[in-house]
Amino acid sequence: MARPVWSGTLSFGLLNIPVSLMSGERRTDISFRMLDSRNNTPIRYERVNAETGEEVAWKDIVKAFEYDKGSYVVLEPGDIKSAAPESHGAIEVEAFVEREAVGPQYFEKPYVLVPAKKAEKGYVLLRESLARTGKVGVARVVIRTREHLCAIVPCGHALMLLMMRYPQELVDVDEYRIPEGAKGEYRITDKELKFSEQLIDSMTSEWEPEQYRDEFRERLQDVIQKRMKAKGVVEREDEEPEVAEDATTNVVDFMALLQQSIDRNTRTPAKKKASRTTSKTTKAAKSTKAKKTTRKAAKKATGKSTAKKAGKAAGKKTASRSKARKAA
């Protein structure tokens, strides 16, 4: 059973709902250990003094802020506690805003709010109210010593707490070169826009998240399994990507691309893609196997030829030695 990250109350107005904060994500990344190649022993990371090279114990380590290159101000534990907010036991909703008003760049990490026993009524009341009004609650929560901005969002039967970024953490898009102005300034015709909308309509479908998988992680797991079985290098023939005919030019016929996309109706089922990939892999494997068989046959033939030549040479040497003995 998963442990709660935090426990307290979810409060808005005078209503308080006892809740627990549970993680809403599951990490699936494949992590690696660094080993010494000479004997495959794990490498440890140690806390070392930059001047003496000696290892430093945790009790001798302090936190400091580098205000200039090589210049630090040391902070005591009390200094950090004095800056921490007082409220630790409540998620306090400060305002309710329209869901569409909060851009996706603000959301960071999901958690699930789980109501305590006998707190279901308040939980369902808030969930249904948010769903009906299309609003989200903007709140603050203190986890350990850090205060976080967050949003309370209904999701099916659950209330989700989405960690948010503060505006100061976001990069202003104006810092980048972004195309501005009307479509006419970029010579976009009404026909191109119409075809683009038609393509979007042809590719529109229901959101089915189970169709999307981390294919890189799955392929990497297969490679690891093969490595564990073979205890050797797993070779893979890289297929060179096909280069489009107009890849060397910046001139793009948007109308032609859009029409081709609509005609092809790019919503290809995942199974068909997989079968094509499998057939390509099978052909590559057969080709590799045939090459290896040819090489082995060539080696055997060369070995036999070399053996015959060596036998003939040895026979000649023996014959010459016997003739020399008779002559003597």
C-alpha positions as CSV (number, residue, x, y, z in Angstrom):
1,M,0.0,0.0,0.0
2,A,1.3,3.4,-1.0
3,R,2.1,5.9,1.8
4,P,0.7,9.4,1.8
5,V,3.1,12.2,0.9
6,W,1.2,14.5,3.2
7,S,-1.9,14.5,5.5
8,G,-4.0,17.4,6.6
9,T,-7.2,19.2,5.6
10,L,-8.5,20.7,2.4
11,S,-10.2,24.0,3.3
12,F,-12.2,26.5,1.3
13,G,-14.3,29.1,3.2
14,L,-15.3,27.5,6.4
15,L,-15.4,24.0,5.0
16,N,-12.6,21.6,6.1
17,I,-12.1,18.2,4.5
18,P,-9.6,15.8,6.0
19,V,-7.5,14.4,3.2
20,S,-4.3,12.5,2.4
21,L,-2.0,13.4,-0.5
22,M,-1.0,10.4,-2.6
23,S,1.3,10.3,-5.5
24,G,-0.4,10.5,-8.9
25,E,2.4,9.3,-11.0
26,R,4.5,6.2,-11.4
27,R,8.1,6.5,-12.5
28,T,9.0,4.0,-15.2
29,D,12.4,5.2,-16.2
30,I,15.1,2.6,-16.5
31,S,18.0,3.6,-14.2
32,F,21.6,2.6,-14.7
33,R,24.5,2.0,-12.2
34,M,28.0,3.0,-13.0
35,L,30.6,0.2,-12.7
36,D,34.3,-0.1,-12.9
37,S,35.0,-1.8,-16.2
38,R,37.9,-3.7,-14.8
39,N,35.9,-5.8,-12.4
40,N,32.3,-4.6,-12.7
41,T,32.3,-3.2,-9.2
42,P,29.8,-0.3,-8.4
43,I,31.3,3.2,-8.2
44,R,30.4,5.2,-5.1
45,Y,30.0,9.0,-5.0
46,E,31.6,10.5,-1.9
47,R,31.4,13.9,-0.3
48,V,35.0,15.2,-0.8
49,N,36.6,18.4,0.3
50,A,37.7,20.3,-2.9
51,E,41.0,21.4,-1.3
52,T,42.2,18.5,0.8
53,G,40.5,15.6,-1.1
54,E,39.3,14.1,2.2
55,E,35.8,12.7,2.6
56,V,33.5,14.9,4.7
57,A,31.0,13.5,7.1
58,W,27.3,14.7,7.0
59,K,27.7,16.3,10.5
60,D,30.3,18.6,9.1
61,I,28.3,19.8,6.1
62,V,26.5,23.1,6.2
63,K,24.2,24.8,3.6
64,A,25.4,28.0,2.0
65,F,24.3,30.4,-0.8
66,E,26.9,31.3,-3.4
67,Y,26.2,35.0,-4.0
68,D,29.3,35.5,-6.1
69,K,31.8,33.2,-7.8
70,G,33.6,31.5,-4.9
71,S,31.9,33.7,-2.3
72,Y,29.4,32.1,0.1
73,V,27.1,33.0,3.0
74,V,26.5,30.1,5.4
75,L,22.9,29.6,6.6
76,E,22.1,28.0,10.0
77,P,19.1,25.6,10.2
78,G,17.2,28.3,12.1
79,D,17.6,30.7,9.2
80,I,15.8,28.4,6.9
81,K,13.1,27.6,9.4
82,S,12.4,31.2,10.0
83,A,11.6,31.7,6.3
84,A,9.3,28.7,6.1
85,P,5.5,29.3,6.3
86,E,3.7,28.5,9.5
87,S,0.7,26.6,8.1
88,H,1.7,22.9,7.5
89,G,-1.6,21.1,8.0
90,A,-3.9,22.6,5.5
91,I,-4.4,23.1,1.8
92,E,-5.9,26.5,1.7
93,V,-7.9,27.4,-1.4
94,E,-7.5,31.1,-2.0
95,A,-9.6,31.5,-5.1
96,F,-11.6,29.7,-7.8
97,V,-10.8,30.5,-11.4
98,E,-11.9,29.3,-14.8
99,R,-10.2,26.1,-15.9
100,E,-9.3,27.5,-19.3
101,A,-7.7,30.6,-17.7
102,V,-4.8,28.5,-16.4
103,G,-2.3,27.7,-19.1
104,P,-0.7,24.3,-19.4
105,Q,2.7,25.7,-18.7
106,Y,1.7,26.3,-15.0
107,F,1.0,22.6,-14.2
108,E,3.9,20.4,-13.1
109,K,3.1,17.3,-11.1
110,P,-0.1,15.4,-10.2
111,Y,-1.2,14.1,-6.8
112,V,-4.5,12.4,-5.8
113,L,-6.5,13.7,-2.9
114,V,-7.9,10.9,-0.8
115,P,-10.6,11.7,1.7
116,A,-10.4,10.5,5.3
117,K,-13.1,8.3,6.8
118,K,-16.4,10.1,7.2
119,A,-15.2,13.0,5.1
120,E,-16.7,11.7,1.9
121,K,-19.6,14.1,1.8
122,G,-17.5,17.3,1.8
123,Y,-15.2,15.7,-0.8
124,V,-18.0,14.8,-3.2
125,L,-19.6,18.2,-2.7
126,L,-16.4,20.0,-3.7
127,R,-15.8,17.6,-6.6
128,E,-19.3,18.0,-8.1
129,S,-19.3,21.8,-7.5
130,L,-16.0,22.2,-9.4
131,A,-17.2,19.9,-12.2
132,R,-20.5,21.8,-12.7
133,T,-19.0,25.3,-12.6
134,G,-15.9,24.4,-14.7
135,K,-13.7,26.0,-12.1
136,V,-10.5,24.9,-10.4
137,G,-9.3,25.9,-6.9
138,V,-6.0,27.7,-6.6
139,A,-4.4,26.9,-3.3
140,R,-1.1,26.7,-1.4
141,V,0.3,23.6,0.4
142,V,3.4,23.3,2.6
143,I,5.3,20.0,2.2
144,R,8.2,19.7,4.6
145,T,9.6,23.3,4.6
146,R,8.6,24.3,1.1
147,E,5.4,26.1,0.2
148,H,3.9,25.1,-3.2
149,L,1.3,26.7,-5.4
150,C,-1.2,24.1,-6.5
151,A,-4.6,23.6,-8.2
152,I,-7.5,21.5,-7.1
153,V,-9.1,19.9,-10.2
154,P,-11.9,17.3,-10.5
155,C,-10.9,14.2,-12.5
156,G,-13.7,11.6,-12.8
157,H,-14.6,10.5,-9.3
158,A,-11.4,12.0,-7.8
159,L,-10.0,15.3,-6.8
160,M,-6.5,15.9,-8.1
161,L,-4.0,18.3,-6.7
162,L,-1.7,19.6,-9.5
163,M,1.5,21.2,-8.4
164,M,2.0,24.5,-10.2
165,R,4.9,26.7,-11.2
166,Y,5.1,30.2,-10.0
167,P,5.1,32.9,-12.7
168,Q,8.7,33.7,-11.8
169,E,9.7,30.2,-12.8
170,L,8.4,30.5,-16.4
171,V,10.3,31.9,-19.3
172,D,8.5,34.7,-21.1
173,V,7.9,33.5,-24.7
174,D,8.7,37.0,-25.9
175,E,12.4,36.1,-25.2
176,Y,12.2,33.8,-28.2
177,R,11.7,34.5,-31.9
178,I,8.1,33.6,-32.3
179,P,6.2,34.5,-35.6
180,E,3.6,37.2,-34.9
181,G,1.0,38.9,-37.0
182,A,-1.9,37.9,-39.2
183,K,-1.8,34.8,-41.5
184,G,-1.7,37.1,-44.5
185,E,1.8,38.3,-43.6
186,Y,3.0,34.7,-44.1
187,R,1.2,34.2,-47.4
188,I,-1.2,31.7,-45.9
189,T,-4.2,31.4,-48.2
190,D,-7.8,30.6,-47.2
191,K,-7.6,27.4,-49.1
192,E,-4.5,26.2,-47.2
193,L,-6.2,27.1,-43.9
194,K,-9.4,25.2,-45.0
195,F,-7.3,22.1,-46.0
196,S,-5.5,22.3,-42.7
197,E,-8.7,22.4,-40.8
198,Q,-10.0,19.5,-42.9
199,L,-6.9,17.5,-42.0
200,I,-7.4,18.2,-38.3
201,D,-11.0,17.0,-38.6
202,S,-9.9,13.8,-40.4
203,M,-7.4,13.0,-37.6
204,T,-9.7,13.9,-34.7
205,S,-10.6,11.0,-32.4
206,E,-11.4,10.2,-28.8
207,W,-8.6,10.6,-26.2
208,E,-7.4,7.1,-25.4
209,P,-4.3,7.4,-23.3
210,E,-3.8,3.6,-23.2
211,Q,-2.8,3.7,-26.8
212,Y,0.3,5.6,-26.0
213,R,3.2,3.7,-24.5
214,D,6.9,4.5,-23.8
215,E,8.2,2.5,-26.7
216,F,11.8,3.4,-26.0
217,R,11.7,1.9,-22.5
218,E,10.0,-1.3,-23.8
219,R,12.7,-1.7,-26.5
220,L,15.4,-1.0,-24.0
221,Q,14.0,-3.7,-21.7
222,D,14.1,-6.2,-24.6
223,V,17.7,-5.3,-25.2
224,I,18.5,-5.8,-21.5
225,Q,16.7,-9.2,-21.5
226,K,18.7,-10.3,-24.6
227,R,21.9,-9.1,-23.0
228,M,21.1,-11.1,-19.8
229,K,20.4,-14.3,-21.9
230,A,23.4,-13.9,-24.3
231,K,25.8,-12.3,-22.0
232,G,27.3,-10.5,-25.0
233,V,26.7,-7.6,-27.4
234,V,23.4,-7.4,-29.0
235,E,23.9,-6.2,-32.6
236,R,21.3,-4.1,-34.4
237,E,21.4,-3.0,-38.0
238,D,20.4,0.6,-38.2
239,E,18.0,1.4,-41.1
240,E,18.8,4.6,-42.8
241,P,15.8,7.0,-42.9
242,E,14.3,7.8,-46.2
243,V,15.2,11.3,-47.4
244,A,12.3,13.2,-48.9
245,E,12.9,14.6,-52.4
246,D,12.5,18.2,-51.3
247,A,14.6,17.8,-48.2
248,T,17.3,20.1,-49.5
249,T,15.0,23.0,-50.1
250,N,13.1,25.4,-47.8
251,V,10.2,25.6,-50.3
252,V,7.3,23.5,-49.0
253,D,4.0,22.9,-50.9
254,F,1.6,23.0,-47.9
255,M,-1.4,22.3,-50.1
256,A,0.2,19.1,-51.5
257,L,1.3,17.9,-48.0
258,L,-2.1,18.6,-46.5
259,Q,-3.9,16.9,-49.4
260,Q,-1.6,13.8,-49.1
261,S,-2.2,13.7,-45.4
262,I,-6.0,13.8,-45.8
263,D,-5.9,11.2,-48.5
264,R,-3.7,8.8,-46.5
265,N,-5.8,9.5,-43.3
266,T,-2.7,9.1,-41.1
267,R,-4.6,7.5,-38.2
268,T,-2.9,4.2,-38.6
269,P,-3.7,1.5,-35.9
270,A,-0.9,0.6,-33.6
271,K,-1.1,-3.1,-34.5
272,K,-0.4,-2.4,-38.2
273,K,2.6,-0.3,-37.3
274,A,3.9,-3.1,-35.1
275,S,3.4,-5.7,-37.8
276,R,5.3,-3.5,-40.3
277,T,8.1,-3.0,-37.9
278,T,8.2,-6.8,-37.2
279,S,8.4,-7.7,-40.9
280,K,11.3,-5.2,-41.4
281,T,13.1,-6.7,-38.4
282,T,12.4,-10.3,-39.6
283,K,13.9,-9.4,-43.1
284,A,16.9,-7.8,-41.5
285,A,17.4,-10.8,-39.3
286,K,17.2,-13.2,-42.2
287,S,19.6,-11.1,-44.2
288,T,22.1,-11.0,-41.3
289,K,21.8,-14.8,-40.8
290,A,22.4,-15.4,-44.5
291,K,25.5,-13.2,-44.4
292,K,26.9,-15.0,-41.3
293,T,26.2,-18.5,-43.0
294,T,28.1,-17.4,-46.1
295,R,31.1,-16.1,-44.0
296,K,31.2,-19.4,-42.1
297,A,31.2,-21.4,-45.3
298,A,34.0,-19.3,-46.7
299,K,36.1,-19.8,-43.6
300,K,35.6,-23.6,-43.8
301,A,36.5,-23.7,-47.4
302,T,39.6,-21.5,-46.7
303,G,40.6,-23.8,-43.8
304,K,40.3,-26.9,-45.9
305,S,42.3,-25.4,-48.7
306,T,45.0,-24.3,-46.3
307,A,45.1,-27.8,-44.7
308,K,45.5,-29.4,-48.1
309,K,48.4,-27.1,-49.0
310,A,50.0,-27.7,-45.6
311,G,49.7,-31.5,-46.1
312,K,51.3,-31.3,-49.6
313,A,54.2,-29.2,-48.3
314,A,54.8,-31.6,-45.4
315,G,54.8,-34.5,-47.8
316,K,57.4,-32.9,-50.1
317,K,59.6,-32.2,-47.1
318,T,59.4,-35.8,-45.9
319,A,60.2,-37.1,-49.3
320,S,63.2,-34.9,-49.7
321,R,64.5,-35.9,-46.3
322,S,64.2,-39.7,-47.1
323,K,66.1,-39.2,-50.4
324,A,68.9,-37.4,-48.6
325,R,69.2,-40.3,-46.1
326,K,69.4,-42.9,-48.9
327,A,72.1,-40.8,-50.7
328,A,74.1,-40.6,-47.5
